[in-house]
Amino acid sequence: QVQLVESGGGLVEAGGSLKLSCAASGRTFSRSTMGWFRQAPGKEREFVAGISRSGSLTYYADSVKGRFTISRDNAKNTVYLQMNSLEAEDTAVYYCAGAKYTITWISRREDEYDYWGQGTQVTVSS
């Protein structure tokens, strides 16, 4: 049974920072590229950031580039999302996801991720 558990969400003022964590269990974590997605009220879920298996490569949505940083610690089976200079538009439920083992690149497509966390709410007040 694969499990991903996110933590670190909360309420923050615009311009502030939060760091999300996602702990994985039940699967060989280092074999999966990992991603963060988010879903704002009334909107479709969207890709935010992804990281390669080793952590050497990262990829970001244009809307967060330069403000968010994804990283991973394979020894701890954990992926992180450091979010700085937060804006009201960043308010959403944030999900981490693990890609299928056959996906060796960083994918923006939800259907190429086969396990998901339950989500953590991030609210940015303006």
C-alpha positions in Angstrom: 0.0 0.0 0.0 1.5 3.3 -1.2 0.9 6.3 1.0 1.8 9.9 0.6 1.2 12.3 3.5 1.5 16.1 3.0 2.1 18.6 5.8 3.0 22.2 6.3 0.0 24.0 4.8 -1.7 26.8 6.6 -2.6 30.5 6.5 0.0 33.1 5.6 0.0 36.7 4.6 0.9 37.8 1.1 4.7 38.0 0.8 5.2 35.3 3.3 6.6 31.8 3.1 5.6 28.2 3.7 7.4 24.9 3.3 5.3 21.8 2.4 6.5 18.3 3.1 5.4 15.0 1.6 6.4 11.8 3.2 6.2 8.6 1.2 5.9 5.0 2.4 5.2 1.6 1.0 7.1 2.2 -2.3 10.7 2.6 -3.5 10.6 6.4 -3.3 13.8 7.0 -5.2 12.4 5.2 -8.3 9.7 7.8 -8.9 9.9 11.3 -10.2 7.8 13.4 -7.9 5.5 16.4 -8.5 3.4 19.0 -6.7 0.1 20.0 -8.0 -2.5 22.4 -6.7 -6.2 23.0 -7.1 -7.8 26.4 -6.3 -11.6 26.7 -5.7 -13.5 26.4 -8.9 -10.5 25.6 -11.0 -8.9 22.5 -12.4 -5.9 20.9 -10.7 -2.6 22.2 -12.2 1.0 21.3 -12.2 3.2 23.3 -9.9 6.7 21.7 -9.8 8.4 18.4 -10.5 11.7 16.8 -9.6 13.7 13.9 -11.1 14.5 10.7 -9.3 17.9 11.8 -8.2 16.8 15.4 -7.5 19.3 16.8 -10.0 16.6 18.1 -12.3 13.6 20.3 -11.5 10.8 21.9 -13.5 8.3 24.6 -12.6 5.1 26.2 -13.8 5.7 29.7 -15.1 3.4 31.1 -12.4 5.7 29.9 -9.6 9.2 30.0 -11.2 11.6 32.0 -9.1 9.4 31.8 -6.0 9.0 28.1 -5.3 11.7 25.5 -4.9 11.1 21.7 -5.0 13.6 19.4 -3.4 13.8 15.8 -2.2 15.6 13.7 0.4 15.6 10.1 -0.8 17.1 8.9 2.5 14.0 10.3 4.2 11.5 9.4 1.5 10.4 13.0 1.5 9.8 15.7 -1.1 9.5 19.3 -0.2 8.1 22.5 -1.7 9.5 25.8 -0.4 7.1 28.6 -1.3 8.3 32.2 -1.0 6.8 35.5 -1.9 3.3 34.0 -1.7 0.5 35.7 -3.5 -3.3 35.4 -3.0 -3.4 33.5 -6.3 -1.4 30.7 -4.7 -4.3 29.9 -2.4 -5.2 26.2 -3.2 -5.1 22.7 -1.9 -1.6 21.4 -2.7 -1.0 17.7 -3.6 2.1 15.7 -4.0 2.2 12.9 -6.4 4.5 10.1 -7.5 4.9 9.2 -11.1 4.7 5.7 -12.6 8.0 3.9 -12.6 8.0 4.0 -16.4 8.0 7.8 -16.4 11.6 8.8 -16.3 11.1 12.5 -17.1 9.4 15.2 -15.2 5.8 15.2 -16.3 3.1 17.9 -16.1 0.4 15.4 -16.8 -1.8 14.1 -14.0 -2.4 10.8 -15.7 1.3 10.0 -15.5 1.2 10.1 -11.7 -0.3 7.0 -10.1 -0.2 7.8 -6.5 -1.4 11.0 -4.7 -1.5 12.5 -1.2 -4.6 13.7 0.4 -3.7 17.4 0.0 -2.9 20.2 2.3 -4.6 23.6 2.3 -2.6 26.8 1.7 -4.4 30.1 2.1 -2.7 33.4 1.4 -4.4 36.5 2.7 -4.0 39.7 0.8 
